[in-house]
């Protein structure tokens, strides 16, 4: 449980991340078969651990497949512009 302001900050971060960059396909040569038919990404665990430990984005780590997103202004952000319907 947390205060609404803390939840809002996390939600704002997630929304900004989504808005800043489209979903991209990873190169096929990184994909490996995981257990039970799942798809695993070769080297992803190490990349996540390094990014977390260093407080950096994948694109900051020099990974070939990582593309930096656009800067998004989140001041007064109240909705997903990409999902906004007419009349809102």
PyMOL Python script that loads the backbone (N, CA, C, O; Angstrom):
from pymol import cmd

cmd.read_pdbstr("""\
ATOM      1  N   UNK A   1       0.845  -1.169   0.000  1.00  0.00           N
ATOM      2  CA  UNK A   1       0.000   0.000   0.000  1.00  0.00           C
ATOM      3  C   UNK A   1       0.892   1.234   0.000  1.00  0.00           C
ATOM      4  O   UNK A   1       2.002   1.227   0.532  1.00  0.00           O
ATOM      5  N   UNK A   2       0.372   2.295  -0.614  1.00  0.00           N
ATOM      6  CA  UNK A   2       1.113   3.546  -0.645  1.00  0.00           C
ATOM      7  C   UNK A   2       0.124   4.696  -0.792  1.00  0.00           C
ATOM      8  O   UNK A   2      -1.050   4.504  -1.108  1.00  0.00           O
ATOM      9  N   UNK A   3       0.635   5.882  -0.554  1.00  0.00           N
ATOM     10  CA  UNK A   3      -0.175   7.087  -0.725  1.00  0.00           C
ATOM     11  C   UNK A   3      -0.487   7.282  -2.211  1.00  0.00           C
ATOM     12  O   UNK A   3       0.263   6.819  -3.070  1.00  0.00           O
ATOM     13  N   UNK A   4      -1.580   7.960  -2.507  1.00  0.00           N
ATOM     14  CA  UNK A   4      -1.968   8.199  -3.894  1.00  0.00           C
ATOM     15  C   UNK A   4      -0.900   8.962  -4.669  1.00  0.00           C
ATOM     16  O   UNK A   4      -0.690   8.694  -5.852  1.00  0.00           O
ATOM     17  N   UNK A   5      -0.227   9.898  -4.027  1.00  0.00           N
ATOM     18  CA  UNK A   5       0.794  10.675  -4.725  1.00  0.00           C
ATOM     19  C   UNK A   5       1.962   9.786  -5.167  1.00  0.00           C
ATOM     20  O   UNK A   5       2.540  10.013  -6.231  1.00  0.00           O
ATOM     21  N   UNK A   6       2.309   8.790  -4.370  1.00  0.00           N
ATOM     22  CA  UNK A   6       3.370   7.855  -4.749  1.00  0.00           C
ATOM     23  C   UNK A   6       2.886   6.996  -5.918  1.00  0.00           C
ATOM     24  O   UNK A   6       3.626   6.780  -6.878  1.00  0.00           O
ATOM     25  N   UNK A   7       1.665   6.515  -5.840  1.00  0.00           N
ATOM     26  CA  UNK A   7       1.104   5.715  -6.929  1.00  0.00           C
ATOM     27  C   UNK A   7       1.003   6.540  -8.204  1.00  0.00           C
ATOM     28  O   UNK A   7       1.251   6.032  -9.298  1.00  0.00           O
ATOM     29  N   UNK A   8       0.640   7.811  -8.065  1.00  0.00           N
ATOM     30  CA  UNK A   8       0.548   8.696  -9.230  1.00  0.00           C
ATOM     31  C   UNK A   8       1.914   8.853  -9.897  1.00  0.00           C
ATOM     32  O   UNK A   8       2.013   8.814 -11.124  1.00  0.00           O
ATOM     33  N   UNK A   9       2.965   9.028  -9.100  1.00  0.00           N
ATOM     34  CA  UNK A   9       4.308   9.191  -9.660  1.00  0.00           C
ATOM     35  C   UNK A   9       4.727   7.947 -10.441  1.00  0.00           C
ATOM     36  O   UNK A   9       5.310   8.057 -11.519  1.00  0.00           O
ATOM     37  N   UNK A  10       4.437   6.778  -9.906  1.00  0.00           N
ATOM     38  CA  UNK A  10       4.793   5.544 -10.607  1.00  0.00           C
ATOM     39  C   UNK A  10       3.975   5.403 -11.890  1.00  0.00           C
ATOM     40  O   UNK A  10       4.509   5.016 -12.929  1.00  0.00           O
ATOM     41  N   UNK A  11       2.696   5.714 -11.821  1.00  0.00           N
ATOM     42  CA  UNK A  11       1.835   5.635 -13.001  1.00  0.00           C
ATOM     43  C   UNK A  11       2.289   6.631 -14.062  1.00  0.00           C
ATOM     44  O   UNK A  11       2.311   6.312 -15.251  1.00  0.00           O
ATOM     45  N   UNK A  12       2.653   7.842 -13.630  1.00  0.00           N
ATOM     46  CA  UNK A  12       3.139   8.865 -14.554  1.00  0.00           C
ATOM     47  C   UNK A  12       4.408   8.390 -15.262  1.00  0.00           C
ATOM     48  O   UNK A  12       4.574   8.605 -16.462  1.00  0.00           O
ATOM     49  N   UNK A  13       5.287   7.751 -14.521  1.00  0.00           N
ATOM     50  CA  UNK A  13       6.518   7.216 -15.109  1.00  0.00           C
ATOM     51  C   UNK A  13       6.195   6.138 -16.149  1.00  0.00           C
ATOM     52  O   UNK A  13       6.771   6.124 -17.236  1.00  0.00           O
ATOM     53  N   UNK A  14       5.281   5.247 -15.810  1.00  0.00           N
ATOM     54  CA  UNK A  14       4.904   4.179 -16.745  1.00  0.00           C
ATOM     55  C   UNK A  14       4.243   4.762 -17.994  1.00  0.00           C
ATOM     56  O   UNK A  14       4.530   4.322 -19.108  1.00  0.00           O
ATOM     57  N   UNK A  15       3.371   5.736 -17.819  1.00  0.00           N
ATOM     58  CA  UNK A  15       2.701   6.362 -18.966  1.00  0.00           C
ATOM     59  C   UNK A  15       3.719   7.071 -19.854  1.00  0.00           C
ATOM     60  O   UNK A  15       3.673   6.947 -21.078  1.00  0.00           O
ATOM     61  N   UNK A  16       4.633   7.810 -19.241  1.00  0.00           N
ATOM     62  CA  UNK A  16       5.662   8.508 -20.005  1.00  0.00           C
ATOM     63  C   UNK A  16       6.546   7.548 -20.774  1.00  0.00           C
ATOM     64  O   UNK A  16       6.915   7.816 -21.917  1.00  0.00           O
ATOM     65  N   UNK A  17       6.889   6.431 -20.153  1.00  0.00           N
ATOM     66  CA  UNK A  17       7.699   5.417 -20.836  1.00  0.00           C
ATOM     67  C   UNK A  17       6.968   4.875 -22.056  1.00  0.00           C
ATOM     68  O   UNK A  17       7.553   4.719 -23.128  1.00  0.00           O
ATOM     69  N   UNK A  18       5.688   4.591 -21.881  1.00  0.00           N
ATOM     70  CA  UNK A  18       4.879   4.064 -22.981  1.00  0.00           C
ATOM     71  C   UNK A  18       4.784   5.082 -24.114  1.00  0.00           C
ATOM     72  O   UNK A  18       4.955   4.730 -25.281  1.00  0.00           O
ATOM     73  N   UNK A  19       4.511   6.345 -23.773  1.00  0.00           N
ATOM     74  CA  UNK A  19       4.343   7.388 -24.783  1.00  0.00           C
ATOM     75  C   UNK A  19       5.642   7.705 -25.514  1.00  0.00           C
ATOM     76  O   UNK A  19       5.609   8.133 -26.668  1.00  0.00           O
ATOM     77  N   UNK A  20       6.792   7.500 -24.856  1.00  0.00           N
ATOM     78  CA  UNK A  20       8.060   7.955 -25.424  1.00  0.00           C
ATOM     79  C   UNK A  20       8.613   7.059 -26.522  1.00  0.00           C
ATOM     80  O   UNK A  20       9.457   7.491 -27.307  1.00  0.00           O
ATOM     81  N   UNK A  21       8.153   5.829 -26.584  1.00  0.00           N
ATOM     82  CA  UNK A  21       8.783   4.911 -27.524  1.00  0.00           C
ATOM     83  C   UNK A  21       7.813   3.821 -27.963  1.00  0.00           C
ATOM     84  O   UNK A  21       7.145   3.209 -27.130  1.00  0.00           O
ATOM     85  N   UNK A  22       7.734   3.580 -29.262  1.00  0.00           N
ATOM     86  CA  UNK A  22       6.880   2.478 -29.715  1.00  0.00           C
ATOM     87  C   UNK A  22       7.506   1.132 -29.361  1.00  0.00           C
ATOM     88  O   UNK A  22       8.706   1.042 -29.101  1.00  0.00           O
ATOM     89  N   UNK A  23       6.691   0.103 -29.354  1.00  0.00           N
ATOM     90  CA  UNK A  23       7.191  -1.248 -29.139  1.00  0.00           C
ATOM     91  C   UNK A  23       7.993  -1.641 -30.373  1.00  0.00           C
ATOM     92  O   UNK A  23       7.539  -1.465 -31.504  1.00  0.00           O
ATOM     93  N   UNK A  24       9.160  -2.162 -30.150  1.00  0.00           N
ATOM     94  CA  UNK A  24      10.026  -2.578 -31.248  1.00  0.00           C
ATOM     95  C   UNK A  24      10.334  -4.063 -31.120  1.00  0.00           C
ATOM     96  O   UNK A  24      10.374  -4.610 -30.018  1.00  0.00           O
ATOM     97  N   UNK A  25      10.545  -4.695 -32.240  1.00  0.00           N
ATOM     98  CA  UNK A  25      10.932  -6.107 -32.257  1.00  0.00           C
ATOM     99  C   UNK A  25      12.420  -6.212 -31.939  1.00  0.00           C
ATOM    100  O   UNK A  25      13.229  -5.425 -32.430  1.00  0.00           O
ATOM    101  N   UNK A  26      12.766  -7.184 -31.120  1.00  0.00           N
ATOM    102  CA  UNK A  26      14.171  -7.463 -30.876  1.00  0.00           C
ATOM    103  C   UNK A  26      14.702  -8.320 -32.008  1.00  0.00           C
ATOM    104  O   UNK A  26      13.946  -9.079 -32.615  1.00  0.00           O
ATOM    105  N   UNK A  27      15.983  -8.214 -32.304  1.00  0.00           N
ATOM    106  CA  UNK A  27      16.551  -9.064 -33.356  1.00  0.00           C
ATOM    107  C   UNK A  27      16.312 -10.547 -33.056  1.00  0.00           C
ATOM    108  O   UNK A  27      16.443 -10.996 -31.917  1.00  0.00           O
ATOM    109  N   UNK A  28      15.963 -11.283 -34.091  1.00  0.00           N
ATOM    110  CA  UNK A  28      15.634 -12.707 -33.935  1.00  0.00           C
ATOM    111  C   UNK A  28      16.788 -13.511 -33.357  1.00  0.00           C
ATOM    112  O   UNK A  28      16.560 -14.516 -32.683  1.00  0.00           O
ATOM    113  N   UNK A  29      18.022 -13.089 -33.606  1.00  0.00           N
ATOM    114  CA  UNK A  29      19.160 -13.871 -33.107  1.00  0.00           C
ATOM    115  C   UNK A  29      19.335 -13.765 -31.589  1.00  0.00           C
ATOM    116  O   UNK A  29      20.138 -14.500 -31.015  1.00  0.00           O
ATOM    117  N   UNK A  30      18.601 -12.867 -30.933  1.00  0.00           N
ATOM    118  CA  UNK A  30      18.647 -12.768 -29.470  1.00  0.00           C
ATOM    119  C   UNK A  30      17.659 -13.711 -28.799  1.00  0.00           C
ATOM    120  O   UNK A  30      17.795 -14.025 -27.616  1.00  0.00           O
ATOM    121  N   UNK A  31      16.670 -14.159 -29.552  1.00  0.00           N
ATOM    122  CA  UNK A  31      15.618 -15.009 -28.984  1.00  0.00           C
ATOM    123  C   UNK A  31      16.087 -16.449 -28.880  1.00  0.00           C
ATOM    124  O   UNK A  31      16.671 -17.007 -29.809  1.00  0.00           O
ATOM    125  N   UNK A  32      15.817 -17.027 -27.734  1.00  0.00           N
ATOM    126  CA  UNK A  32      16.131 -18.444 -27.523  1.00  0.00           C
ATOM    127  C   UNK A  32      14.908 -19.104 -26.912  1.00  0.00           C
ATOM    128  O   UNK A  32      14.107 -18.454 -26.239  1.00  0.00           O
ATOM    129  N   UNK A  33      14.771 -20.396 -27.152  1.00  0.00           N
ATOM    130  CA  UNK A  33      13.649 -21.121 -26.565  1.00  0.00           C
ATOM    131  C   UNK A  33      13.872 -21.285 -25.075  1.00  0.00           C
ATOM    132  O   UNK A  33      14.902 -21.792 -24.631  1.00  0.00           O
ATOM    133  N   UNK A  34      12.875 -20.841 -24.309  1.00  0.00           N
ATOM    134  CA  UNK A  34      12.925 -21.023 -22.863  1.00  0.00           C
ATOM    135  C   UNK A  34      12.172 -22.278 -22.477  1.00  0.00           C
ATOM    136  O   UNK A  34      11.696 -23.017 -23.340  1.00  0.00           O
ATOM    137  N   UNK A  35      12.063 -22.519 -21.187  1.00  0.00           N
ATOM    138  CA  UNK A  35      11.334 -23.713 -20.730  1.00  0.00           C
ATOM    139  C   UNK A  35       9.858 -23.634 -21.103  1.00  0.00           C
ATOM    140  O   UNK A  35       9.275 -22.550 -21.137  1.00  0.00           O
ATOM    141  N   UNK A  36       9.275 -24.763 -21.374  1.00  0.00           N
ATOM    142  CA  UNK A  36       7.845 -24.872 -21.678  1.00  0.00           C
ATOM    143  C   UNK A  36       7.419 -24.027 -22.877  1.00  0.00           C
ATOM    144  O   UNK A  36       6.290 -23.537 -22.910  1.00  0.00           O
ATOM    145  N   UNK A  37       8.295 -23.848 -23.856  1.00  0.00           N
ATOM    146  CA  UNK A  37       7.931 -23.133 -25.068  1.00  0.00           C
ATOM    147  C   UNK A  37       7.916 -21.622 -24.942  1.00  0.00           C
ATOM    148  O   UNK A  37       7.506 -20.932 -25.876  1.00  0.00           O
ATOM    149  N   UNK A  38       8.348 -21.096 -23.819  1.00  0.00           N
ATOM    150  CA  UNK A  38       8.403 -19.643 -23.669  1.00  0.00           C
ATOM    151  C   UNK A  38       9.574 -19.087 -24.466  1.00  0.00           C
ATOM    152  O   UNK A  38      10.491 -19.822 -24.832  1.00  0.00           O
ATOM    153  N   UNK A  39       9.539 -17.803 -24.731  1.00  0.00           N
ATOM    154  CA  UNK A  39      10.624 -17.150 -25.442  1.00  0.00           C
ATOM    155  C   UNK A  39      11.489 -16.429 -24.419  1.00  0.00           C
ATOM    156  O   UNK A  39      10.979 -15.705 -23.564  1.00  0.00           O
ATOM    157  N   UNK A  40      12.776 -16.626 -24.508  1.00  0.00           N
ATOM    158  CA  UNK A  40      13.726 -15.945 -23.638  1.00  0.00           C
ATOM    159  C   UNK A  40      14.630 -15.080 -24.517  1.00  0.00           C
ATOM    160  O   UNK A  40      14.811 -15.361 -25.702  1.00  0.00           O
ATOM    161  N   UNK A  41      15.184 -14.049 -23.937  1.00  0.00           N
ATOM    162  CA  UNK A  41      16.084 -13.162 -24.669  1.00  0.00           C
ATOM    163  C   UNK A  41      17.494 -13.357 -24.118  1.00  0.00           C
ATOM    164  O   UNK A  41      17.750 -13.114 -22.938  1.00  0.00           O
ATOM    165  N   UNK A  42      18.391 -13.792 -24.971  1.00  0.00           N
ATOM    166  CA  UNK A  42      19.768 -14.056 -24.576  1.00  0.00           C
ATOM    167  C   UNK A  42      20.404 -12.782 -24.019  1.00  0.00           C
ATOM    168  O   UNK A  42      20.456 -11.762 -24.706  1.00  0.00           O
ATOM    169  N   UNK A  43      20.883 -12.838 -22.789  1.00  0.00           N
ATOM    170  CA  UNK A  43      21.560 -11.712 -22.164  1.00  0.00           C
ATOM    171  C   UNK A  43      20.659 -10.718 -21.448  1.00  0.00           C
ATOM    172  O   UNK A  43      21.147  -9.739 -20.882  1.00  0.00           O
ATOM    173  N   UNK A  44      19.339 -10.956 -21.463  1.00  0.00           N
ATOM    174  CA  UNK A  44      18.416  -9.982 -20.873  1.00  0.00           C
ATOM    175  C   UNK A  44      18.578  -9.880 -19.355  1.00  0.00           C
ATOM    176  O   UNK A  44      18.539  -8.776 -18.813  1.00  0.00           O
ATOM    177  N   UNK A  45      18.758 -10.995 -18.666  1.00  0.00           N
ATOM    178  CA  UNK A  45      18.921 -10.941 -17.209  1.00  0.00           C
ATOM    179  C   UNK A  45      20.115 -10.070 -16.826  1.00  0.00           C
ATOM    180  O   UNK A  45      20.018  -9.245 -15.917  1.00  0.00           O
ATOM    181  N   UNK A  46      21.225 -10.250 -17.508  1.00  0.00           N
ATOM    182  CA  UNK A  46      22.423  -9.457 -17.231  1.00  0.00           C
ATOM    183  C   UNK A  46      22.180  -7.987 -17.546  1.00  0.00           C
ATOM    184  O   UNK A  46      22.627  -7.113 -16.803  1.00  0.00           O
ATOM    185  N   UNK A  47      21.477  -7.706 -18.640  1.00  0.00           N
ATOM    186  CA  UNK A  47      21.189  -6.317 -19.009  1.00  0.00           C
ATOM    187  C   UNK A  47      20.309  -5.643 -17.961  1.00  0.00           C
ATOM    188  O   UNK A  47      20.548  -4.491 -17.598  1.00  0.00           O
ATOM    189  N   UNK A  48      19.293  -6.355 -17.474  1.00  0.00           N
ATOM    190  CA  UNK A  48      18.397  -5.803 -16.452  1.00  0.00           C
ATOM    191  C   UNK A  48      19.171  -5.542 -15.166  1.00  0.00           C
ATOM    192  O   UNK A  48      19.019  -4.487 -14.550  1.00  0.00           O
ATOM    193  N   UNK A  49      19.994  -6.495 -14.762  1.00  0.00           N
ATOM    194  CA  UNK A  49      20.763  -6.328 -13.525  1.00  0.00           C
ATOM    195  C   UNK A  49      21.747  -5.167 -13.626  1.00  0.00           C
ATOM    196  O   UNK A  49      21.899  -4.400 -12.675  1.00  0.00           O
ATOM    197  N   UNK A  50      22.412  -5.030 -14.766  1.00  0.00           N
ATOM    198  CA  UNK A  50      23.359  -3.927 -14.961  1.00  0.00           C
ATOM    199  C   UNK A  50      22.632  -2.587 -14.982  1.00  0.00           C
ATOM    200  O   UNK A  50      23.064  -1.633 -14.335  1.00  0.00           O
ATOM    201  N   UNK A  51      21.535  -2.516 -15.720  1.00  0.00           N
ATOM    202  CA  UNK A  51      20.766  -1.266 -15.796  1.00  0.00           C
ATOM    203  C   UNK A  51      20.293  -0.845 -14.409  1.00  0.00           C
ATOM    204  O   UNK A  51      20.368   0.332 -14.056  1.00  0.00           O
ATOM    205  N   UNK A  52      19.810  -1.795 -13.629  1.00  0.00           N
ATOM    206  CA  UNK A  52      19.340  -1.496 -12.273  1.00  0.00           C
ATOM    207  C   UNK A  52      20.493  -1.034 -11.383  1.00  0.00           C
ATOM    208  O   UNK A  52      20.386  -0.014 -10.703  1.00  0.00           O
ATOM    209  N   UNK A  53      21.584  -1.779 -11.389  1.00  0.00           N
ATOM    210  CA  UNK A  53      22.723  -1.473 -10.518  1.00  0.00           C
ATOM    211  C   UNK A  53      23.332  -0.111 -10.836  1.00  0.00           C
ATOM    212  O   UNK A  53      23.793   0.594  -9.939  1.00  0.00           O
ATOM    213  N   UNK A  54      23.333   0.254 -12.115  1.00  0.00           N
ATOM    214  CA  UNK A  54      23.949   1.511 -12.535  1.00  0.00           C
ATOM    215  C   UNK A  54      22.943   2.645 -12.686  1.00  0.00           C
ATOM    216  O   UNK A  54      23.331   3.784 -12.944  1.00  0.00           O
ATOM    217  N   UNK A  55      21.646   2.342 -12.527  1.00  0.00           N
ATOM    218  CA  UNK A  55      20.621   3.370 -12.682  1.00  0.00           C
ATOM    219  C   UNK A  55      20.590   3.940 -14.085  1.00  0.00           C
ATOM    220  O   UNK A  55      20.437   5.147 -14.274  1.00  0.00           O
ATOM    221  N   UNK A  56      20.737   3.058 -15.075  1.00  0.00           N
ATOM    222  CA  UNK A  56      20.785   3.506 -16.475  1.00  0.00           C
ATOM    223  C   UNK A  56      19.740   2.770 -17.298  1.00  0.00           C
ATOM    224  O   UNK A  56      19.239   1.718 -16.901  1.00  0.00           O
ATOM    225  N   UNK A  57      19.422   3.342 -18.449  1.00  0.00           N
ATOM    226  CA  UNK A  57      18.510   2.726 -19.400  1.00  0.00           C
ATOM    227  C   UNK A  57      19.274   1.747 -20.280  1.00  0.00           C
ATOM    228  O   UNK A  57      20.498   1.828 -20.388  1.00  0.00           O
ATOM    229  N   UNK A  58      18.554   0.824 -20.907  1.00  0.00           N
ATOM    230  CA  UNK A  58      19.200  -0.097 -21.838  1.00  0.00           C
ATOM    231  C   UNK A  58      19.948   0.675 -22.919  1.00  0.00           C
ATOM    232  O   UNK A  58      21.058   0.297 -23.293  1.00  0.00           O
ATOM    233  N   UNK A  59      19.352   1.752 -23.422  1.00  0.00           N
ATOM    234  CA  UNK A  59      20.009   2.529 -24.476  1.00  0.00           C
ATOM    235  C   UNK A  59      21.279   3.206 -23.973  1.00  0.00           C
ATOM    236  O   UNK A  59      22.163   3.516 -24.771  1.00  0.00           O
ATOM    237  N   UNK A  60      21.387   3.440 -22.670  1.00  0.00           N
ATOM    238  CA  UNK A  60      22.600   4.022 -22.093  1.00  0.00           C
ATOM    239  C   UNK A  60      23.721   2.996 -21.948  1.00  0.00           C
ATOM    240  O   UNK A  60      24.883   3.360 -21.766  1.00  0.00           O
ATOM    241  N   UNK A  61      23.371   1.724 -22.028  1.00  0.00           N
ATOM    242  CA  UNK A  61      24.358   0.658 -21.842  1.00  0.00           C
ATOM    243  C   UNK A  61      25.072   0.286 -23.139  1.00  0.00           C
ATOM    244  O   UNK A  61      25.985  -0.541 -23.125  1.00  0.00           O
ATOM    245  N   UNK A  62      24.672   0.882 -24.252  1.00  0.00           N
ATOM    246  CA  UNK A  62      25.311   0.586 -25.531  1.00  0.00           C
ATOM    247  C   UNK A  62      24.860  -0.724 -26.158  1.00  0.00           C
ATOM    248  O   UNK A  62      25.558  -1.281 -27.005  1.00  0.00           O
ATOM    249  N   UNK A  63      23.696  -1.219 -25.747  1.00  0.00           N
ATOM    250  CA  UNK A  63      23.168  -2.441 -26.345  1.00  0.00           C
ATOM    251  C   UNK A  63      22.699  -2.136 -27.767  1.00  0.00           C
ATOM    252  O   UNK A  63      21.981  -1.163 -27.995  1.00  0.00           O
ATOM    253  N   UNK A  64      23.104  -2.962 -28.708  1.00  0.00           N
ATOM    254  CA  UNK A  64      22.801  -2.709 -30.122  1.00  0.00           C
ATOM    255  C   UNK A  64      21.311  -2.545 -30.397  1.00  0.00           C
ATOM    256  O   UNK A  64      20.921  -1.747 -31.249  1.00  0.00           O
ATOM    257  N   UNK A  65      20.487  -3.288 -29.687  1.00  0.00           N
ATOM    258  CA  UNK A  65      19.054  -3.314 -29.955  1.00  0.00           C
ATOM    259  C   UNK A  65      18.282  -2.227 -29.211  1.00  0.00           C
ATOM    260  O   UNK A  65      17.098  -2.024 -29.479  1.00  0.00           O
ATOM    261  N   UNK A  66      18.923  -1.534 -28.295  1.00  0.00           N
ATOM    262  CA  UNK A  66      18.220  -0.550 -27.468  1.00  0.00           C
ATOM    263  C   UNK A  66      18.202   0.813 -28.148  1.00  0.00           C
ATOM    264  O   UNK A  66      19.247   1.365 -28.492  1.00  0.00           O
ATOM    265  N   UNK A  67      17.006   1.342 -28.336  1.00  0.00           N
ATOM    266  CA  UNK A  67      16.819   2.627 -29.003  1.00  0.00           C
ATOM    267  C   UNK A  67      16.252   3.617 -27.989  1.00  0.00           C
ATOM    268  O   UNK A  67      15.229   3.341 -27.363  1.00  0.00           O
ATOM    269  N   UNK A  68      16.910   4.777 -27.818  1.00  0.00           N
ATOM    270  CA  UNK A  68      16.364   5.747 -26.857  1.00  0.00           C
ATOM    271  C   UNK A  68      15.002   6.262 -27.297  1.00  0.00           C
ATOM    272  O   UNK A  68      14.746   6.411 -28.492  1.00  0.00           O
ATOM    273  N   UNK A  69      14.138   6.528 -26.343  1.00  0.00           N
ATOM    274  CA  UNK A  69      12.821   7.084 -26.640  1.00  0.00           C
ATOM    275  C   UNK A  69      12.889   8.602 -26.790  1.00  0.00           C
ATOM    276  O   UNK A  69      13.930   9.220 -26.563  1.00  0.00           O
ATOM    277  N   UNK A  70      11.771   9.178 -27.171  1.00  0.00           N
ATOM    278  CA  UNK A  70      11.668  10.635 -27.277  1.00  0.00           C
ATOM    279  C   UNK A  70      11.462  11.228 -25.885  1.00  0.00           C
ATOM    280  O   UNK A  70      10.951  10.558 -24.988  1.00  0.00           O
ATOM    281  N   UNK A  71      11.859  12.481 -25.712  1.00  0.00           N
ATOM    282  CA  UNK A  71      11.548  13.164 -24.458  1.00  0.00           C
ATOM    283  C   UNK A  71      10.065  13.514 -24.467  1.00  0.00           C
ATOM    284  O   UNK A  71       9.541  14.004 -25.467  1.00  0.00           O
ATOM    285  N   UNK A  72       9.399  13.263 -23.357  1.00  0.00           N
ATOM    286  CA  UNK A  72       7.971  13.515 -23.224  1.00  0.00           C
ATOM    287  C   UNK A  72       7.764  14.489 -22.067  1.00  0.00           C
ATOM    288  O   UNK A  72       8.283  14.280 -20.971  1.00  0.00           O
ATOM    289  N   UNK A  73       7.007  15.546 -22.317  1.00  0.00           N
ATOM    290  CA  UNK A  73       6.681  16.514 -21.274  1.00  0.00           C
ATOM    291  C   UNK A  73       5.512  15.957 -20.465  1.00  0.00           C
ATOM    292  O   UNK A  73       4.408  15.796 -20.985  1.00  0.00           O
ATOM    293  N   UNK A  74       5.760  15.665 -19.197  1.00  0.00           N
ATOM    294  CA  UNK A  74       4.728  15.100 -18.342  1.00  0.00           C
ATOM    295  C   UNK A  74       4.102  16.123 -17.403  1.00  0.00           C
ATOM    296  O   UNK A  74       3.322  15.763 -16.522  1.00  0.00           O
ATOM    297  N   UNK A  75       4.440  17.399 -17.586  1.00  0.00           N
ATOM    298  CA  UNK A  75       3.813  18.450 -16.789  1.00  0.00           C
ATOM    299  C   UNK A  75       2.342  18.518 -17.191  1.00  0.00           C
ATOM    300  O   UNK A  75       2.027  18.618 -18.376  1.00  0.00           O
ATOM    301  N   UNK A  76       1.468  18.465 -16.237  1.00  0.00           N
ATOM    302  CA  UNK A  76       0.018  18.484 -16.470  1.00  0.00           C
ATOM    303  C   UNK A  76      -0.467  17.302 -17.309  1.00  0.00           C
ATOM    304  O   UNK A  76      -1.523  17.395 -17.934  1.00  0.00           O
ATOM    305  N   UNK A  77       0.262  16.218 -17.340  1.00  0.00           N
ATOM    306  CA  UNK A  77      -0.129  15.014 -18.084  1.00  0.00           C
ATOM    307  C   UNK A  77      -1.340  14.398 -17.398  1.00  0.00           C
ATOM    308  O   UNK A  77      -1.301  14.107 -16.202  1.00  0.00           O
ATOM    309  N   UNK A  78      -2.425  14.196 -18.162  1.00  0.00           N
ATOM    310  CA  UNK A  78      -3.657  13.683 -17.571  1.00  0.00           C
ATOM    311  C   UNK A  78      -4.262  12.494 -18.324  1.00  0.00           C
ATOM    312  O   UNK A  78      -5.254  11.926 -17.868  1.00  0.00           O
ATOM    313  N   UNK A  79      -3.689  12.110 -19.458  1.00  0.00           N
ATOM    314  CA  UNK A  79      -4.267  11.048 -20.264  1.00  0.00           C
ATOM    315  C   UNK A  79      -3.224  10.533 -21.247  1.00  0.00           C
ATOM    316  O   UNK A  79      -2.182  11.159 -21.437  1.00  0.00           O
ATOM    317  N   UNK A  80      -3.506   9.390 -21.873  1.00  0.00           N
ATOM    318  CA  UNK A  80      -2.673   8.889 -22.955  1.00  0.00           C
ATOM    319  C   UNK A  80      -3.082   9.602 -24.237  1.00  0.00           C
ATOM    320  O   UNK A  80      -4.144   9.297 -24.779  1.00  0.00           O
ATOM    321  N   UNK A  81      -2.288  10.534 -24.741  1.00  0.00           N
ATOM    322  CA  UNK A  81      -2.662  11.190 -26.009  1.00  0.00           C
ATOM    323  C   UNK A  81      -2.864  10.200 -27.145  1.00  0.00           C
ATOM    324  O   UNK A  81      -3.720  10.417 -28.003  1.00  0.00           O
ATOM    325  N   UNK A  82      -2.095   9.121 -27.168  1.00  0.00           N
ATOM    326  CA  UNK A  82      -2.231   8.166 -28.263  1.00  0.00           C
ATOM    327  C   UNK A  82      -3.529   7.380 -28.189  1.00  0.00           C
ATOM    328  O   UNK A  82      -3.913   6.742 -29.170  1.00  0.00           O
ATOM    329  N   UNK A  83      -4.219   7.409 -27.046  1.00  0.00           N
ATOM    330  CA  UNK A  83      -5.483   6.719 -26.901  1.00  0.00           C
ATOM    331  C   UNK A  83      -6.662   7.670 -26.702  1.00  0.00           C
ATOM    332  O   UNK A  83      -7.786   7.228 -26.462  1.00  0.00           O
ATOM    333  N   UNK A  84      -6.409   8.954 -26.798  1.00  0.00           N
ATOM    334  CA  UNK A  84      -7.468   9.935 -26.553  1.00  0.00           C
ATOM    335  C   UNK A  84      -8.551   9.815 -27.612  1.00  0.00           C
ATOM    336  O   UNK A  84      -8.261   9.730 -28.805  1.00  0.00           O
ATOM    337  N   UNK A  85      -9.787   9.810 -27.172  1.00  0.00           N
ATOM    338  CA  UNK A  85     -10.902   9.718 -28.112  1.00  0.00           C
ATOM    339  C   UNK A  85     -11.482  11.112 -28.336  1.00  0.00           C
ATOM    340  O   UNK A  85     -11.305  12.007 -27.511  1.00  0.00           O
ATOM    341  N   UNK A  86     -12.163  11.283 -29.437  1.00  0.00           N
ATOM    342  CA  UNK A  86     -12.799  12.571 -29.727  1.00  0.00           C
ATOM    343  C   UNK A  86     -13.801  12.930 -28.644  1.00  0.00           C
ATOM    344  O   UNK A  86     -14.489  12.065 -28.103  1.00  0.00           O
ATOM    345  N   UNK A  87     -13.874  14.207 -28.339  1.00  0.00           N
ATOM    346  CA  UNK A  87     -14.833  14.677 -27.360  1.00  0.00           C
ATOM    347  C   UNK A  87     -14.314  14.717 -25.936  1.00  0.00           C
ATOM    348  O   UNK A  87     -15.031  15.145 -25.032  1.00  0.00           O
ATOM    349  N   UNK A  88     -13.085  14.282 -25.718  1.00  0.00           N
ATOM    350  CA  UNK A  88     -12.521  14.338 -24.355  1.00  0.00           C
ATOM    351  C   UNK A  88     -11.967  15.705 -24.071  1.00  0.00           C
ATOM    352  O   UNK A  88     -11.451  15.947 -22.980  1.00  0.00           O
TER     353      UNK A  88
END
""", "prot")
cmd.dss("prot")
cmd.show_as("cartoon", "prot")
cmd.util.cbc("prot")
cmd.orient("prot")
